[in-house]
Amino acid sequence: MSTPDLNRPTPAAAVAGDRRFFGHPLALFTLFGTELWERFSYYGMRAILVFYITDTLAHGGLGIPESQGVAVVSIYGTGVYLLSVVGGWFADRVIGAYRATFLGGVIIAAGHVALAIPTPASSWLGICLVALGTGFLKPNVSSMVGELYSREDTRRQSAFSIFYMGINIGSFFSPLIVGAVRHAWGYHAGFLVAAIGMAFALVMFVGGRRLLAGAGSWIENPISAEERPKVVRLLVGIVVGVAALYAIVAAIDGTFGLNAIIDALSYLAFVTPILFFIVIYRSPKVTGAERSRLLAYIPLFVAAMLFFMIFEQAATTLSTYARDETTLSFLWWHHFSPETFQSINPLGIIVLAPVFAWIWLKTKDRPATPYKFAIGLALAALSFLFLAIMSAASGEAKTGAWVLGLVYVIQTLGELCLSPVGLAATTLLAPRAFRGQAMALWFLAPAAGQAITAQLVQATENVAPTPFFGGIGGVALVFAGLVAALGPWVLRRMRSADAVEGVHTSGD
């Protein structure tokens, strides 16, 4: 690894004439395959994680109480997104995207192997390793896709569409396969399948390095010698601050155990975006117009946070609902595993993403950004309200599989309204001096959302599904209405900032 050589050909220039993969360079196939298998391993492991943690020791689980187990899986998701901020920073400033992705892949594979070993200690080690490795891999493999195309290359958008198709193909098949293996041979066999998937990802990535033409091999913003003492002090300060937060939480909780870890990570996920916004807003590098945009972004961030609070429960409360409260048969399909429901979302993305792209094209990208956020959050809220109603209607009986299936479909519609425009809005509204950290800002929304879930499931232990899902859905729907009501204010701030800078109006 070295600093950028201004005379070197860029990866985009080196592969510009390569159209061997659906009109794209074979380098895209390398990253497509890497991400497909990495997502296969990640979502396969996630599909059975809450079942493993909460199952009894006699059945091969860890025997953790259900509310605490759901909180653990939620805070695991929080950790992944918080560590993605760290992984992105290390790639940008220290080791480069290629090494960060490779290192992340090796750590993930080691984590899945540890989970495949039938001991509690290795299981907890495996969970931590997968979270850490995913934090290094997740933000950096995507950035390498961008390096393959110049800003003027018309193939850039379709390249990301192909890349995200790989994500959803891996996400679709993994719950089905890992769920079937878990049902036949137990949890650790399922984790072993996830390890094999990650091994395929590493083979694809390392084997295709030559095709990448140097993408991810350069540190674009290396730490200078003058900066090193300041960076070291910052990193030490962060470590000390996190340790102090854990110690305070543990003292309040009266234990240094699992609950203290869950609470400390939850509070960290709440505090981090607040500090992030304050630092950006007060920075002397930020103009008055950019501060106006930053204020406009806050309602959108809250909407995204609440959306992911609901959406990411696919692997937690909705999984336990599938196992305990749902009839696992539909039409001619009998006795399928509860993990099957987690394949509905990626299948919906594959089928519906082109439809939504056509809709936004025909409507000239309307409605405006804040209203898309409001619609996405409203759909997520309605999915939980629908589940609450159907749960109440079923009484003591289990609800049909179609009910939970429809919940996932409604949430997928919400994701297509909110998630694709979320990062675009983040990069659009982030000040220029912080544009490179926009991805980190976006990752903090699902981190905080899952931290809310970790706290909610513990605070509502033994609450029945109807009030649980109904309460969350009702509150989220109110916030969706508030975001819609704030839409004109958000757009005014965005347009006034554009007017000050003399650029075309954005966000509508």
MARTISE-590653 format. One record per residue (C-alpha): residue number from 1; residue in three letters; chain; y, x, z. Coordinates in steps of 0.05 Angstrom, whole numbers. Each point is the difference from the previous one (the first is absolute). Last residue first. Layout:
BEGIN
NUM:Ala:A:Y:X:Z
...
end
This chain:
BEGIN
508:Asp:A:355:-752:-103
507:Gly:A:-9:66:35
506:Ser:A:49:44:-36
505:Thr:A:69:-9:-30
504:His:A:18:54:-50
503:Val:A:35:61:27
502:Gly:A:73:13:18
501:Glu:A:-13:30:68
500:Val:A:43:-51:36
499:Ala:A:-28:-56:-44
498:Asp:A:-72:21:16
497:Ala:A:16:-2:74
496:Ser:A:31:-69:-7
495:Arg:A:-62:-23:-39
494:Met:A:-49:22:53
493:Arg:A:41:-29:57
492:Arg:A:9:-65:-37
491:Leu:A:-75:-3:-16
490:Val:A:-19:7:73
489:Trp:A:50:-53:21
488:Pro:A:-25:-48:-54
487:Gly:A:-72:11:23
486:Leu:A:13:-9:74
485:Ala:A:-24:-72:-4
484:Ala:A:-63:23:-36
483:Val:A:-12:52:55
482:Leu:A:11:-54:53
481:Gly:A:-50:-47:-34
480:Ala:A:-52:55:-2
479:Phe:A:15:13:74
478:Val:A:-16:-73:16
477:Leu:A:-64:5:-41
476:Ala:A:-21:62:39
475:Val:A:8:-37:66
474:Gly:A:-42:-59:-25
473:Gly:A:-54:44:-29
472:Ile:A:-7:41:64
471:Gly:A:-4:-62:42
470:Gly:A:-48:-36:-46
469:Phe:A:-47:60:-5
468:Phe:A:-5:7:75
467:Pro:A:6:-74:17
466:Thr:A:-58:-19:-47
465:Pro:A:-43:62:11
464:Ala:A:-8:-12:75
463:Val:A:36:46:51
462:Asn:A:-51:41:39
461:Glu:A:45:62:-4
460:Thr:A:70:-18:-22
459:Ala:A:37:60:29
458:Gln:A:-54:48:-25
457:Val:A:0:-29:-71
456:Leu:A:76:0:-1
455:Gln:A:9:73:20
454:Ala:A:-44:28:-55
453:Thr:A:28:-51:-49
452:Ile:A:71:25:14
451:Ala:A:-24:71:-12
450:Gln:A:-28:-24:-67
449:Gly:A:69:-22:-21
448:Ala:A:33:64:25
447:Ala:A:-45:44:-43
446:Pro:A:4:-49:-58
445:Ala:A:77:7:0
444:Leu:A:1:75:15
443:Phe:A:-33:15:-66
442:Trp:A:62:-24:-37
441:Leu:A:45:49:37
440:Ala:A:-48:57:-15
439:Met:A:0:-18:-74
438:Ala:A:76:2:1
437:Gln:A:1:71:27
436:Gly:A:18:31:-67
435:Arg:A:58:-48:-7
434:Phe:A:30:24:66
433:Ala:A:61:36:-27
432:Arg:A:7:-53:-54
431:Pro:A:5:-56:51
430:Ala:A:-60:-48:0
429:Leu:A:14:-67:-32
428:Leu:A:-33:11:-68
427:Thr:A:-58:42:28
426:Thr:A:-15:-54:51
425:Ala:A:8:-57:-50
424:Ala:A:-50:34:-47
423:Leu:A:-46:12:58
422:Gly:A:1:-74:18
421:Val:A:0:-30:-70
420:Pro:A:-75:11:-9
419:Ser:A:-15:-22:72
418:Leu:A:39:-65:5
417:Cys:A:-19:-51:-53
416:Leu:A:-68:30:-17
415:Glu:A:-16:4:74
414:Gly:A:17:-73:10
413:Leu:A:-48:-20:-56
412:Thr:A:-52:43:34
411:Gln:A:13:-35:66
410:Ile:A:-13:-67:-33
409:Val:A:-66:28:-30
408:Tyr:A:-22:27:68
407:Val:A:12:-67:34
406:Leu:A:-37:-34:-58
405:Gly:A:-62:41:15
404:Leu:A:6:-18:74
403:Val:A:-2:-74:-18
402:Trp:A:-52:7:-55
401:Ala:A:-49:29:50
400:Gly:A:-2:-66:36
399:Thr:A:25:-6:71
398:Lys:A:-49:4:58
397:Ala:A:-12:-62:43
396:Glu:A:30:-11:68
395:Gly:A:61:-34:-28
394:Ser:A:3:10:-76
393:Ala:A:69:-32:-4
392:Ala:A:30:49:49
391:Ser:A:-26:59:-40
390:Met:A:25:-32:-64
389:Ile:A:70:-8:29
388:Ala:A:2:71:28
387:Leu:A:-25:29:-65
386:Phe:A:54:-37:-38
385:Leu:A:53:26:49
384:Phe:A:-27:70:-10
383:Ser:A:4:-4:-76
382:Leu:A:68:-33:6
381:Ala:A:28:61:37
380:Ala:A:-25:47:-54
379:Leu:A:30:-45:-53
378:Ala:A:67:-2:37
377:Leu:A:1:76:6
376:Gly:A:-9:8:-75
375:Ile:A:51:-54:-15
374:Ala:A:52:31:46
373:Phe:A:-11:69:-31
372:Lys:A:7:-29:-69
371:Tyr:A:63:-35:23
370:Pro:A:29:67:24
369:Thr:A:-15:32:-68
368:Ala:A:32:-52:-46
367:Pro:A:-42:-55:-30
366:Arg:A:-3:24:-55
365:Asp:A:-25:61:-37
364:Lys:A:24:-25:-68
363:Thr:A:-37:-66:10
362:Lys:A:-47:16:-58
361:Leu:A:-12:71:23
360:Trp:A:-9:-19:73
359:Ile:A:-52:-52:-22
358:Trp:A:-36:49:-46
357:Ala:A:-6:51:57
356:Phe:A:-24:-56:45
355:Val:A:-56:-17:-49
354:Pro:A:-18:73:-10
353:Ala:A:-7:7:76
352:Leu:A:-43:-63:6
351:Val:A:-70:22:-21
350:Ile:A:-2:71:28
349:Ile:A:41:-20:61
348:Gly:A:-46:-59:14
347:Leu:A:-61:45:-4
346:Pro:A:34:48:48
345:Asn:A:14:-59:49
344:Ile:A:-68:-33:-5
343:Ser:A:-41:62:17
342:Gln:A:17:-7:74
341:Phe:A:-37:-67:1
340:Thr:A:-66:36:-12
339:Glu:A:3:36:67
338:Pro:A:-26:-64:32
337:Ser:A:-68:13:-33
336:Phe:A:-31:-51:-48
335:His:A:-50:-50:26
334:His:A:-4:-46:-59
333:Trp:A:34:0:-69
332:Trp:A:-18:-64:-38
331:Leu:A:63:-37:22
330:Phe:A:31:43:55
329:Ser:A:-35:29:60
328:Leu:A:24:38:61
327:Thr:A:25:-60:40
326:Thr:A:60:26:36
325:Glu:A:19:4:74
324:Asp:A:-35:62:28
323:Arg:A:-7:51:-56
322:Ala:A:57:-24:-44
321:Tyr:A:45:-10:60
320:Thr:A:-17:72:22
319:Ser:A:21:24:-69
318:Leu:A:63:-43:0
317:Thr:A:20:29:67
316:Thr:A:-9:72:-21
315:Ala:A:-8:27:-71
314:Ala:A:38:-56:-34
313:Gln:A:49:4:57
312:Glu:A:39:47:-45
311:Phe:A:33:-58:-36
310:Ile:A:28:-33:63
309:Met:A:37:59:32
308:Phe:A:10:24:-72
307:Phe:A:45:-60:-14
306:Leu:A:36:8:67
305:Met:A:18:73:-16
304:Ala:A:19:-18:-72
303:Ala:A:47:-55:24
302:Val:A:31:47:52
301:Phe:A:11:53:-54
300:Leu:A:32:-51:-46
299:Pro:A:47:-23:56
298:Ile:A:19:74:12
297:Tyr:A:11:18:-74
296:Ala:A:69:-32:-4
295:Leu:A:23:45:57
294:Leu:A:-22:60:-41
293:Arg:A:36:-26:-61
292:Ser:A:66:-3:38
291:Arg:A:-13:69:28
290:Glu:A:-8:25:-71
289:Ala:A:68:-28:-18
288:Gly:A:32:35:59
287:Thr:A:-31:66:-20
286:Val:A:-59:34:32
285:Lys:A:0:77:6
284:Pro:A:37:-5:67
283:Ser:A:-64:-31:28
282:Arg:A:13:-58:48
281:Tyr:A:-38:-52:-41
280:Ile:A:-58:46:-16
279:Val:A:-10:22:72
278:Ile:A:7:-72:25
277:Phe:A:-49:-27:-51
276:Phe:A:-53:52:16
275:Leu:A:10:-10:74
274:Ile:A:-14:-74:-8
273:Pro:A:-58:14:-47
272:Thr:A:-31:48:52
271:Val:A:9:-44:62
270:Phe:A:-47:-57:-19
269:Ala:A:-56:45:-26
268:Leu:A:7:45:61
267:Tyr:A:-5:-61:45
266:Ser:A:-65:-20:-33
265:Leu:A:-27:71:2
264:Ala:A:13:2:75
263:Asp:A:-30:-69:12
262:Ile:A:-65:16:-37
261:Ile:A:-7:68:33
260:Ala:A:14:-30:69
259:Asn:A:-52:-55:-13
258:Leu:A:-53:52:-19
257:Gly:A:4:40:64
256:Phe:A:53:37:39
255:Thr:A:5:-56:51
254:Gly:A:51:-32:46
253:Asp:A:32:-38:-57
252:Ile:A:70:23:21
251:Ala:A:-24:72:11
250:Ala:A:-38:-1:-65
249:Val:A:62:-26:-37
248:Ile:A:43:56:30
247:Ala:A:-52:53:-16
246:Tyr:A:-8:-26:-71
245:Leu:A:75:1:-11
244:Ala:A:4:71:28
243:Ala:A:-54:23:-47
242:Val:A:35:-32:-59
241:Gly:A:66:33:20
240:Val:A:-32:68:11
239:Val:A:-32:-3:-69
238:Ile:A:65:-23:-32
237:Gly:A:40:54:35
236:Val:A:-49:54:-20
235:Leu:A:6:-23:-72
234:Leu:A:76:0:3
233:Arg:A:3:68:33
232:Val:A:-46:28:-53
231:Val:A:44:-31:-54
230:Lys:A:63:30:29
229:Pro:A:-32:69:7
228:Arg:A:-26:-5:-72
227:Glu:A:64:-22:-34
226:Glu:A:30:69:-12
225:Ala:A:-65:25:-30
224:Ser:A:0:-58:-48
223:Ile:A:-47:-58:5
222:Pro:A:-25:-17:-69
221:Asn:A:28:-59:-40
220:Glu:A:-42:-6:-63
219:Ile:A:-62:34:26
218:Trp:A:-39:11:-64
217:Ser:A:-73:-15:-13
216:Gly:A:6:-76:-1
215:Ala:A:-9:-3:-75
214:Gly:A:-19:69:-25
213:Ala:A:-29:-20:-66
212:Leu:A:-41:-57:32
211:Leu:A:-57:12:-49
210:Arg:A:-19:65:34
209:Arg:A:-7:-36:66
208:Gly:A:-50:-50:-28
207:Gly:A:-62:26:36
206:Val:A:39:5:66
205:Phe:A:24:-72:-2
204:Met:A:-62:-32:-29
203:Val:A:-46:38:47
202:Leu:A:45:-18:59
201:Ala:A:-2:-74:-18
200:Phe:A:-76:2:-8
199:Ala:A:-4:29:70
198:Met:A:45:-56:25
197:Gly:A:-50:-52:-27
196:Ile:A:-58:37:33
195:Ala:A:37:-3:66
194:Ala:A:12:-75:-9
193:Val:A:-75:-8:-12
192:Leu:A:-12:39:64
191:Phe:A:45:-49:37
190:Gly:A:-45:-56:-22
189:Ala:A:-62:38:22
188:His:A:34:8:67
187:Tyr:A:11:-74:7
186:Gly:A:-71:-23:-10
185:Trp:A:-56:3:-52
184:Ala:A:-2:-67:-37
183:His:A:64:-35:23
182:Arg:A:39:65:-1
181:Val:A:-25:15:-70
180:Ala:A:21:-69:-24
179:Gly:A:69:6:32
178:Val:A:9:70:-29
177:Ile:A:-16:-26:-69
176:Leu:A:42:-64:1
175:Pro:A:57:30:41
174:Ser:A:3:60:-48
173:Phe:A:-1:-37:-67
172:Phe:A:69:-32:1
171:Ser:A:38:57:33
170:Gly:A:-26:50:-50
169:Ile:A:20:-45:-58
168:Asn:A:66:-14:35
167:Ile:A:21:72:6
166:Gly:A:-23:15:-71
165:Met:A:44:-57:-25
164:Tyr:A:57:33:38
163:Phe:A:-8:62:-44
162:Ile:A:-3:-42:-64
161:Ser:A:64:-36:20
160:Phe:A:31:67:21
159:Ala:A:-13:27:-70
158:Ser:A:27:-64:-31
157:Gln:A:67:13:33
156:Arg:A:3:73:-23
155:Arg:A:-22:-12:-72
154:Thr:A:71:-7:-25
153:Asp:A:14:73:16
152:Glu:A:75:8:12
151:Arg:A:-7:16:74
150:Ser:A:-51:53:-18
149:Tyr:A:-73:-15:15
148:Leu:A:-56:39:34
147:Glu:A:42:12:63
146:Gly:A:-2:-75:16
145:Val:A:-75:1:5
144:Met:A:7:59:48
143:Ser:A:43:-43:46
142:Ser:A:-57:-50:6
141:Val:A:-48:53:24
140:Asn:A:51:21:51
139:Pro:A:15:-63:41
138:Lys:A:-73:-17:16
137:Leu:A:-32:69:8
136:Phe:A:34:28:62
135:Gly:A:2:-64:40
134:Thr:A:-70:-17:-24
133:Gly:A:-24:65:31
132:Leu:A:31:-15:67
131:Ala:A:-27:-71:3
130:Val:A:-69:22:-23
129:Leu:A:0:56:52
128:Cys:A:20:-47:57
127:Ile:A:-55:-51:-17
126:Gly:A:-51:56:-7
125:Leu:A:16:30:68
124:Trp:A:-7:-69:31
123:Ser:A:-68:-7:-34
122:Ser:A:-22:70:18
121:Ala:A:11:-15:74
120:Pro:A:-35:-68:-4
119:Thr:A:-64:30:-29
118:Pro:A:-38:-22:-62
117:Ile:A:23:52:-51
116:Ala:A:25:-38:-62
115:Leu:A:70:-3:31
114:Ala:A:2:76:1
113:Val:A:-19:1:-73
112:His:A:56:-49:-14
111:Gly:A:50:44:36
110:Ala:A:-23:64:-35
109:Ala:A:10:-36:-67
108:Ile:A:70:-21:22
107:Ile:A:18:71:22
106:Val:A:-24:28:-67
105:Gly:A:40:-52:-38
104:Gly:A:63:13:41
103:Leu:A:-4:75:-13
102:Phe:A:-9:-13:-75
101:Thr:A:59:-49:-1
100:Ala:A:45:47:40
99:Arg:A:-21:59:-43
98:Tyr:A:19:-38:-64
97:Ala:A:65:-30:29
96:Gly:A:31:66:22
95:Ile:A:-12:41:63
94:Val:A:64:4:41
93:Arg:A:61:-42:-17
92:Asp:A:-19:-57:-46
91:Ala:A:-74:-1:18
90:Phe:A:13:6:74
89:Trp:A:51:-57:-4
88:Gly:A:-48:-46:-37
87:Gly:A:-55:14:50
86:Val:A:45:-15:59
85:Val:A:24:-66:-29
84:Ser:A:-72:-16:-17
83:Leu:A:-16:14:73
82:Leu:A:41:-60:20
81:Tyr:A:-36:-42:-52
80:Val:A:-69:21:22
79:Gly:A:18:-6:74
78:Thr:A:22:-72:-8
77:Gly:A:-65:-16:-35
76:Tyr:A:-38:30:59
75:Ile:A:45:-42:45
74:Ser:A:-27:-62:-34
73:Val:A:-72:25:6
72:Val:A:10:15:74
71:Ala:A:34:-66:13
70:Val:A:-60:-37:-31
69:Gly:A:-45:40:47
68:Gln:A:43:-17:60
67:Ser:A:-3:-74:-16
66:Glu:A:-74:4:-13
65:Pro:A:-22:38:61
64:Ile:A:-28:69:-18
63:Gly:A:-76:5:-4
62:Leu:A:-2:60:-46
61:Gly:A:-48:-30:-49
60:Gly:A:-74:13:-15
59:His:A:-27:-69:16
58:Ala:A:-19:17:71
57:Leu:A:68:32:10
56:Thr:A:32:-66:-15
55:Asp:A:46:-11:-60
54:Thr:A:75:7:9
53:Ile:A:11:69:-30
52:Tyr:A:-51:-9:-55
51:Phe:A:25:-69:-22
50:Val:A:72:25:1
49:Leu:A:-19:60:-44
48:Ile:A:-43:-37:-51
47:Ala:A:51:-13:-55
46:Arg:A:43:60:20
45:Met:A:-56:49:-18
44:Gly:A:-9:-32:-68
43:Tyr:A:75:-5:-9
42:Tyr:A:10:74:11
41:Ser:A:-62:24:-39
40:Phe:A:14:-42:-61
39:Arg:A:74:17:6
38:Glu:A:-19:74:-5
37:Trp:A:-47:-16:-58
36:Leu:A:52:-36:-41
35:Glu:A:55:50:20
34:Thr:A:-39:60:-25
33:Gly:A:-22:-36:-63
32:Phe:A:71:-20:-19
31:Leu:A:26:69:18
30:Thr:A:-49:34:-46
29:Phe:A:8:-54:-54
28:Leu:A:75:11:3
27:Ala:A:-12:74:-15
26:Leu:A:-38:-23:-62
25:Pro:A:69:-14:-29
24:His:A:17:-72:-19
23:Gly:A:-13:-42:-63
22:Phe:A:-60:-34:33
21:Phe:A:-23:67:26
20:Arg:A:2:50:-58
19:Arg:A:75:-2:-12
18:Asp:A:20:72:13
17:Gly:A:64:19:-36
16:Ala:A:45:-2:61
15:Val:A:-51:39:43
14:Ala:A:39:65:9
13:Ala:A:68:-33:-4
12:Ala:A:-16:-48:57
11:Pro:A:-32:56:41
10:Thr:A:67:37:-6
9:Pro:A:2:63:-42
8:Arg:A:22:60:43
7:Asn:A:70:27:-8
6:Leu:A:28:-33:63
5:Asp:A:-55:30:41
4:Pro:A:-9:-46:61
3:Thr:A:-17:32:67
2:Ser:A:-69:25:11
1:Met:A:-70:-23:15
end
